[in-house]
């Protein structure tokens, strides 16, 4: 049985760091393992992907797709989750369900850019009126099957240029 004062690492578990640039006798003096001259022998070098002046691989590959500079970030809420909040009494089915009502009920944390209803699974048991930005076909079908109403908020077209003053 080992004692607490006899605990230690296995031999070779911790290697001592090589202290480079400490004179000729150390074997790693002068250039300190960096070779001779050139960019990588100096400090502050970050040449990931650099291929010596040749066009780098990441620039030779074809580009695909498009990344919007201002993508919309919607809260995605499932229909069955809304039904669970209605059943628990946190969400009022008689009032209009919009982003403010969903935040107040605790379904979503903050409004973000709007709300998307997703109805891939689940159904609505009560008649509910929604005022949201987007709804999938399944969500729309579930709302209409329960006798509810869906008001979609019109999309803001912020990308259009303002007319020039002439």
Beta strands, then each sheet from edge to edge (+ up, - down):
strand 1: 75-78
strand 2: 96-97
strand 3: 115-118
strand 4: 129-132
strand 5: 134-135
strand 6: 149-152
sheet 1: 1+ 3+ 5+
sheet 2: 2+ 4+ 6+
end
